[in-house]
Every structure is written in structure tokens, then in C-alpha cells.
Amino acid sequence: MLYHNPIFINTKFCFSPALLASPLFRIWSRITGNSGGADKASMVRCMKDGMGVALPPGKNIHAYCFIISFSFSYTVLRFYLFNGFFFKISGGFEEATITSTAHDRVYIKKRAGFIKICLQHGYSIRPAYAFGERHLYSNVQGLWGLRHQLNKFGVPTIAIAGLWAFPLLPKRPRNVGLHVVVGRKMFLPKIENPTKDDVKEWHQKYISSLSKLFEDHKEKFYGNEAKTTKLEIW
């Protein structure tokens, strides 16, 4: 399991408060690794202590049901990598909501808080992307406005289907496989009180870096499909 990889000994894996509110999920997360809350105060406290911070996962829509299916093998694969082993899935419930087997999507336009925190503490960032992940589950599309409003209250609005015999388990992405690619490190300056322009500048650089990572590797993993495949930035 990724949690027990020696690289992550000094890393705290932080989850949404909505997930941690589930007793079963809380027990599972504490048994499998060094878990904590994904609120800003908890992350900042870890960074001040020099710990790595990991926030899994946003796009993996089955994250919200793996406490039933124990489909762990895929749930930890999609991370954004930060210096000092700070990881973040920026999309949260909203990115889970928009997941589609037909499109590669990330919910990042309104997710700039992690950039501000990294600037304040001088953390570097590595973009990462999991190719083939969108093939794991089918998810009902549409009604984005309503579903995202519910997401703001910590309500996951996914309607998924995996294996036909057991829909909570992920499908096997046969033609594509599942491949995690980590990009080049982005070195952010340490700015104690970053301005909105500072955050906006580095947030845009991060999006550009993530998009470039996708474009540079999509042909390798998607083959002919890559010609018509674009990374949708929501």
C-alpha cells in the first residue's frame, strides 16, 4: 500500500471532513496510515512541523464508496506532488462530480488555496496525472450547477457504476491501463503574505504545467485516441 511506502513515513494523509465523519472510514484510514483532516489549519500545522501532507483523492470518484468495496488499489494513485511530500487533489467533490468515461477533466480553476499555502511556506509543486483513471467508473452527467451547490455542503453527488457484477468495484481499463505520470518540479518563491496577483500568477503556471504534462504523455497511453483527447479544465 502507498501509505506504507518508506517514502511517506513522515507524511500525513488528510481527508475531507465529510469522509472523516463516517466512523467506518475514520477507522479504516487510521488503520492504513497516518490520517488527518483536510482543513487548512491542519495542513498548515503539518507544514510548520516539516511534515509532508497528502490529500487523496478528488477525481477518483469511487473514493466515496471504497469503505464498502475496499477498492484501495486505485484510490491512492492520483496525487499532485509537492516538495517535502505535500500532495493535493485540488478538485475535491466537484471533480468527482464531473468525472466522465468520455473526457479527461480536472476541477482546478476555483482551486487556488493550495497555491497560496505553498507560497507562504516555500513548498515546490510537481503536477501529476493518472491516465486511464476515467475508465474505472461510469458516472451520470449533467445538472452541474445543482450538484456543485450540494458539493459545497460536503455532499458527494456522484452516481457511479463499475463492474457489472459489483458496481462499487472499479472496471479494469483494459485498452489503456492505469498510468501515473509525475511532471517537473515547480519551484515557488516563499512569500509570507502573497497577493492575489501572486496566487493568480502561480496558479496559472500550475495549470499550464499540468496541461503540458497531459499533452506530452497522452499519445503514449491513449494511442490514436489522443488525437481527439484534450484535458478539460473546469
C-alpha positions as CSV (number, residue, x, y, z in Angstrom):
1,M,0.0,0.0,0.0
2,L,1.2,3.5,-0.8
3,Y,0.6,4.5,2.8
4,H,3.3,2.2,4.0
5,N,5.9,3.1,1.4
6,P,9.1,4.2,3.2
7,I,9.0,7.5,1.2
8,F,5.8,8.5,3.1
9,I,6.9,7.7,6.7
10,N,6.8,11.5,7.5
11,T,3.6,12.2,5.5
12,K,0.1,12.8,6.9
13,F,-2.7,11.7,4.6
14,C,-5.6,14.2,5.0
15,F,-9.2,13.6,4.1
16,S,-12.3,15.6,3.6
17,P,-14.1,16.3,6.9
18,A,-17.2,14.8,5.3
19,L,-15.4,11.5,4.8
20,L,-13.9,11.5,8.2
21,A,-17.4,12.0,9.7
22,S,-18.0,8.3,8.7
23,P,-16.9,6.1,11.7
24,L,-16.1,3.3,9.4
25,F,-14.0,5.5,7.1
26,R,-12.2,7.1,10.0
27,I,-11.3,3.7,11.5
28,W,-10.1,2.4,8.1
29,S,-8.0,5.5,7.4
30,R,-6.3,5.3,10.8
31,I,-5.5,1.6,10.4
32,T,-4.0,2.0,7.0
33,G,-1.9,5.1,7.6
34,N,-1.2,8.4,9.3
35,S,-4.5,10.2,8.7
36,G,-5.9,13.6,9.5
37,G,-8.3,16.3,8.4
38,A,-8.0,18.2,5.1
39,D,-8.8,21.6,6.7
40,K,-6.4,24.5,6.2
41,A,-5.4,24.7,9.8
42,S,-4.4,21.0,9.9
43,M,-2.3,21.3,6.7
44,V,-0.5,24.4,7.8
45,R,0.3,22.8,11.2
46,C,1.9,19.9,9.4
47,M,3.9,22.1,7.1
48,K,5.2,24.1,10.0
49,D,6.3,20.9,11.6
50,G,8.1,20.0,8.3
51,M,5.8,17.1,7.6
52,G,4.6,16.0,4.2
53,V,0.8,16.4,3.6
54,A,-1.2,14.3,1.2
55,L,-4.9,14.9,0.2
56,P,-6.3,11.9,-1.6
57,P,-8.2,11.8,-4.0
58,G,-10.6,14.0,-5.9
59,K,-11.1,12.6,-9.3
60,N,-11.2,9.0,-8.2
61,I,-15.0,9.0,-7.7
62,H,-15.0,5.6,-6.0
63,A,-13.2,7.2,-3.1
64,Y,-16.6,7.8,-1.6
65,C,-17.5,4.1,-1.7
66,F,-14.2,2.3,-1.1
67,I,-15.0,1.9,2.6
68,I,-17.6,-0.6,1.3
69,S,-15.8,-2.1,-1.6
70,F,-12.2,-1.8,-0.2
71,S,-11.1,-0.9,-3.7
72,F,-7.9,0.5,-2.5
73,S,-5.6,-0.3,-5.4
74,Y,-6.8,2.6,-7.4
75,T,-7.9,5.1,-4.8
76,V,-4.4,6.4,-4.0
77,L,-3.0,6.8,-7.4
78,R,-4.0,10.3,-8.4
79,F,-2.0,13.0,-6.5
80,Y,-0.4,16.3,-7.1
81,L,3.1,16.1,-5.6
82,F,4.6,18.8,-3.5
83,N,8.1,19.4,-2.1
84,G,8.5,17.7,1.3
85,F,5.9,15.2,0.1
86,F,3.0,17.6,0.1
87,F,0.3,16.1,-2.1
88,K,-3.0,17.6,-3.1
89,I,-6.1,16.7,-5.1
90,S,-7.4,20.1,-5.9
91,G,-10.8,19.1,-7.4
92,G,-12.4,17.6,-4.3
93,F,-16.1,16.6,-4.5
94,E,-16.6,18.9,-7.5
95,E,-14.0,17.0,-9.6
96,A,-15.6,13.7,-8.6
97,T,-18.9,15.0,-9.8
98,I,-17.7,15.9,-13.3
99,T,-15.8,12.6,-13.9
100,S,-16.7,11.1,-17.2
101,T,-15.5,8.0,-19.1
102,A,-15.5,10.0,-22.3
103,H,-13.5,13.0,-21.1
104,D,-10.3,13.8,-19.1
105,R,-11.4,16.5,-16.6
106,V,-9.9,18.4,-13.7
107,Y,-11.6,20.9,-11.4
108,I,-8.9,23.4,-10.8
109,K,-10.0,26.9,-11.9
110,K,-11.5,27.7,-8.5
111,R,-8.9,25.8,-6.5
112,A,-6.1,28.2,-5.8
113,G,-5.9,27.9,-2.0
114,F,-3.1,25.3,-2.1
115,I,-1.0,27.7,-4.2
116,K,-1.3,30.3,-1.5
117,I,-0.3,27.9,1.2
118,C,2.7,26.6,-0.8
119,L,3.8,30.2,-1.4
120,Q,3.6,31.0,2.3
121,H,5.7,28.0,3.2
122,G,8.0,27.9,0.3
123,Y,6.9,24.5,-1.0
124,S,7.6,23.3,-4.5
125,I,5.0,21.6,-6.6
126,R,5.0,18.7,-9.1
127,P,1.9,18.2,-11.2
128,A,0.8,14.6,-11.7
129,Y,-1.9,12.9,-13.7
130,A,-3.4,9.4,-13.8
131,F,-4.0,8.3,-17.4
132,G,-6.8,5.8,-17.8
133,E,-8.5,6.7,-14.5
134,R,-11.6,8.0,-16.1
135,H,-12.3,4.5,-17.4
136,L,-12.7,3.0,-13.9
137,Y,-16.3,4.1,-13.3
138,S,-19.3,5.4,-15.3
139,N,-20.9,8.5,-13.8
140,V,-24.2,10.2,-14.6
141,Q,-23.6,13.5,-16.4
142,G,-25.4,16.9,-16.2
143,L,-27.1,19.1,-13.6
144,W,-23.7,20.5,-12.8
145,G,-24.9,23.7,-11.1
146,L,-27.2,21.9,-8.7
147,R,-24.7,19.1,-8.0
148,H,-21.8,21.6,-7.3
149,Q,-24.0,23.6,-5.0
150,L,-24.5,20.4,-3.0
151,N,-20.8,19.7,-3.1
152,K,-20.2,23.0,-1.2
153,F,-22.0,21.5,1.7
154,G,-19.9,18.4,1.7
155,V,-22.4,16.3,-0.2
156,P,-20.9,14.0,-2.9
157,T,-23.2,14.0,-5.9
158,I,-21.9,11.0,-7.9
159,A,-24.0,8.3,-9.5
160,I,-21.5,5.6,-10.5
161,A,-21.3,2.1,-11.9
162,G,-18.2,-0.1,-12.0
163,L,-18.1,-3.8,-12.7
164,W,-21.4,-5.2,-13.9
165,A,-21.3,-7.9,-11.2
166,F,-20.5,-5.5,-8.4
167,P,-20.9,-1.8,-9.4
168,L,-18.9,-0.5,-6.4
169,L,-15.8,-2.1,-7.7
170,P,-13.9,-0.3,-10.5
171,K,-13.8,-1.6,-14.0
172,R,-10.5,-2.6,-15.5
173,P,-9.2,-0.1,-18.0
174,R,-8.2,-2.8,-20.5
175,N,-7.1,-0.9,-23.5
176,V,-5.4,2.0,-21.7
177,G,-4.3,0.6,-18.3
178,L,-3.7,2.9,-15.4
179,H,-0.6,5.0,-15.5
180,V,0.5,7.8,-13.1
181,V,2.9,10.4,-14.6
182,V,4.7,13.0,-12.4
183,G,5.9,16.2,-14.0
184,R,8.8,18.5,-13.5
185,K,9.1,20.3,-10.2
186,M,7.8,23.9,-10.0
187,F,9.9,26.0,-7.6
188,L,7.7,28.5,-5.9
189,P,9.2,31.5,-4.0
190,K,8.5,31.8,-0.3
191,I,6.2,34.8,0.1
192,E,4.8,35.3,3.7
193,N,1.9,37.4,2.5
194,P,1.2,36.6,-1.1
195,T,-1.1,39.0,-3.0
196,K,-4.0,37.9,-5.2
197,D,-1.8,38.6,-8.2
198,D,0.9,36.3,-6.8
199,V,-1.5,33.5,-6.3
200,K,-3.1,34.0,-9.6
201,E,0.2,34.0,-11.4
202,W,1.4,30.7,-9.9
203,H,-2.0,29.1,-10.1
204,Q,-2.0,29.7,-13.8
205,K,1.6,28.4,-14.1
206,Y,0.5,25.3,-12.3
207,I,-2.5,24.8,-14.7
208,S,-0.2,25.3,-17.7
209,S,2.3,22.8,-16.3
210,L,-0.5,20.2,-15.7
211,S,-1.9,20.7,-19.2
212,K,1.6,20.3,-20.7
213,L,2.1,17.1,-18.8
214,F,-1.1,15.7,-20.2
215,E,-0.3,16.8,-23.8
216,D,3.2,15.4,-23.6
217,H,2.1,11.9,-22.5
218,K,-1.4,11.3,-23.8
219,E,-0.3,9.7,-27.1
220,K,1.8,7.2,-25.2
221,F,-1.1,6.0,-23.2
222,Y,-4.1,6.7,-25.4
223,G,-2.7,5.9,-28.8
224,N,-4.9,7.0,-31.7
225,E,-7.5,8.3,-29.2
226,A,-5.0,11.0,-28.2
227,K,-5.7,12.9,-31.5
228,T,-9.1,14.0,-30.2
229,T,-8.4,14.0,-26.5
230,K,-7.9,17.2,-24.6
231,L,-7.6,17.9,-20.9
232,E,-10.7,19.8,-19.9
233,I,-10.0,22.5,-17.2
234,W,-13.1,23.2,-15.1
